[in-house]
Amino acid sequence: MPAGQVGHRNRILFAAGALLGIAVFLLVFGGSSLDVTNDAFCRGGYMEKDIQQHYAGWLFYRESSATWPLCVADSINAPDGLSVAYTDSIPLAAALLRPMAAALGGTFQYFGWFTLLCYALQGGFGALLCGLFANGLAAPLLGDLLFVTSPVLLERAFRHTSLGAQFLILGALYYYFKLHREGRYASAGLFVLNLVAIGIHPYFLPMTYAVTLALLLEHGQRTRHWGRPALYLAADLGCTLGLGWCLGLFYGTASSGGQALYGYFSMNLNALWNPVGVNGVCYSRVLPVLNQVNGNYDAFAYLGLGILVALPVALVLDRCRWLRRLREHWALVVVCAILTVFAVTNVITANGATLATLPLPEVLIRLFSIFRSSGRLFWPVYDLLMLVVFSALARLQGKGSVAALAVLVAVQIWDISPAMIQRSDAMASAQTQEAFPSALQSDFWEQAQNYRHIASMDGIQDDALHLALFAADNEMTTNDPFAARYSESQLTAQRQELSDELATGTLREDTLYLFAEEGTFLQAVEPVRSGAWCGRVTGGDGQSCWYVIAPGLQDAAFDSLCVAYDENYPLRLADYTDGLWNRGVLDKTKRTVCFADAPFTRRKLEGATALCAGGKEYKITNIDDHDPGWLMVTLEIEDATVLWDQELETKSCRNFM
């Protein structure tokens, strides 16, 4: 076909494919998210709370002072700041749209339009990719329906919004096969895709660059010329890293990698035929939900009934070509094998069992934990499996290929349609803003709006994402990064500095201090109690709670969700669990309980002869303080687990009966 005709056909395919993607988006999600002033689904949470993190990051960045590099929100991880790349707020979109948001004023969210763009580009590149393996328009567009209804795309859209940019993988595969056929290695389109990937989500980088590397290796091996491909790769990498720097991905030490969790979010060996998504969403009308372990849920890779049935058929139909193709695309096979092994990890799981944990040096665990949600790196292989099925059926003679593809697509969509309906219902639910109700229900939070800073003193705060939205809405700063990457050492040092100040009786009047652990609160509160309201604030459900030091509010009175710290403040078991203790109860005898050692706790236990709870008294037979930081109390009780979550009082010898 002449070049002009090829270009014309490709333009039609891309446009038609984009329209298919847009149609699927509107069918599943509707158009409400395209209203930039509608942020209900961002605040309400979609399927899970992650989109609240994405939106809060954008809100913080929008109100931050102009900085270089871009996308650094100085109110997150304060005072150091953090790139919103690590709140998954799509930094490239945030940087480009911030001037528009400032000009328009008011509520402005871009997650709906970004997701629509992802569906459109998924359809466009999917149609171009299928067009390389089938003539005409009908067959490629039928194949494109497999990609725009991809379960992986549906699973990620709006849940992990930036990871909905699956088109980056399809685009890389399209350029790979196109350039491979043309005997070329360089393309502006592939160059830009690699560049854009870092501006959307760093997890796409190893996927698009793996495909790029395969193309360059095969070209170099075929032509015996390596210099120019190496320069192309170096230039692409250099520009990619440069854009990453401009968008703040290397700002401070936020890119240090966080916890070493490689192996936890691994891909289960049943992933291709296990139709269970997050929150129990089922993607199949036929196949049963299978068990998973650890973080296997994040490696969701259900292929769909149509593909699963057609895949062995396709392998048989193309059996004479596979050996030649494997030799021709040897580097792509190698990188796909590496991506698959990385996705499965050294913790090999099948259904609900861990089959083996292969030892790896700690240095490799930490290195691999840069991409700790390893199961995601299987996505290029996932798309290639779909392409294998399409290309085999597209080679059937005459109209048989179109008929076979139509049946395949019909079975595929019929199978996954329950998930499409559930996802549609989830979007409608998220519009209520109460899909994940906030625990910030006490009238205490009305007074808390007057502070300038929120200091998270330990651990992860309850309802952290609603708390992040609260801080962003009230133009407050927070030292809690609520992000995928941050410097744990810097946060620990800052918390220690604040604790040292409290120990000397020094309060920052513009700072609200929040504690996740009661023991840490009790150790810090005594020197400053006269200058602040101190106590426990719970959520309306009674589950979430914060221990707070609120400077300047010592004379305030709050609702029943607040318990002030005074001499009537109750004791509670330390919620401590390890190999010997279960939520503060010694497993061996179930008669010894532990409390965090603090001046308040010692005053309560001094001279005490019994603990009281629920109208019953339990005689104290021993108090042991030999373990630093803890007070262990032995009781005359059959099973002290009845004291879990109870408010305890003490009884002294003067009134003990």
Number of C-alpha atoms within 10 A of each C-alpha: 6 6 8 9 10 11 12 10 17 20 14 16 27 23 19 19 30 26 17 24 27 21 17 20 24 15 13 19 23 15 13 17 25 18 15 16 14 17 23 21 26 26 27 24 29 26 24 17 20 19 26 26 27 27 29 28 33 29 25 25 28 22 16 18 12 13 11 12 16 22 33 30 27 22 27 29 23 19 14 17 23 31 30 32 31 25 24 24 29 27 29 22 17 25 20 11 16 17 12 11 17 13 9 10 10 10 13 21 23 22 26 25 15 21 24 24 19 27 31 26 27 33 34 30 29 32 32 27 27 24 24 15 18 21 13 10 16 16 25 26 25 23 30 31 24 26 28 31 25 23 24 23 21 21 25 20 25 28 21 20 24 29 25 25 24 24 24 26 26 26 22 26 25 23 26 25 17 17 18 17 10 9 14 15 24 18 13 9 13 24 22 13 22 25 23 19 24 24 24 25 21 20 19 26 22 16 25 23 23 21 24 22 21 21 27 25 21 19 20 17 11 12 10 10 12 14 9 13 19 15 11 16 18 12 13 20 17 13 16 22 16 16 19 25 16 19 25 25 28 18 20 14 16 25 18 16 20 17 15 18 19 24 27 21 24 31 34 31 15 19 21 17 20 24 28 23 22 14 9 11 17 22 31 24 15 13 15 13 17 14 15 21 17 15 18 26 21 20 24 28 27 24 27 28 24 22 24 17 15 20 21 12 15 17 15 13 16 17 12 10 11 13 10 11 11 13 11 14 16 16 21 23 17 14 19 23 14 15 23 21 18 22 27 25 23 18 19 19 23 18 17 14 13 14 11 11 12 10 9 9 8 10 10 11 18 18 15 19 20 20 21 25 22 29 30 26 26 23 23 24 19 18 20 15 15 21 23 18 25 28 22 22 27 24 16 15 9 9 10 13 20 21 16 17 28 17 13 23 21 15 17 24 22 18 21 25 19 16 23 24 14 16 21 17 14 18 24 17 19 21 20 15 17 14 21 19 16 19 20 21 16 17 15 18 13 10 13 18 17 14 18 16 23 22 21 22 26 17 11 14 20 18 18 18 22 22 20 26 20 17 24 23 14 14 19 21 25 25 21 23 26 21 20 15 21 24 17 16 10 14 20 13 11 18 17 14 12 18 19 13 16 20 16 11 16 14 21 14 14 15 20 22 21 21 24 19 19 22 21 17 25 20 19 24 25 18 15 20 19 15 18 20 21 26 21 20 27 20 18 16 12 10 9 16 24 22 27 26 28 26 21 15 16 15 9 10 13 14 11 11 17 21 18 18 20 12 9 10 16 17 21 20 21 22 18 16 13 10 7 12 17 18 19 25 29 23 19 10 12 19 19 25 25 23 23 27 20 20 13 19 19 15 11 19 20 11 13 19 21 22 21 17 15 11 5 8 20 18 17 20 13 12 17 12 14 9 9 8 12 17 20 20 19 21 22 16 16 11 15 20 20 13 19 17 13 15 14 17 19 21 20 15 10 9 7 12 9
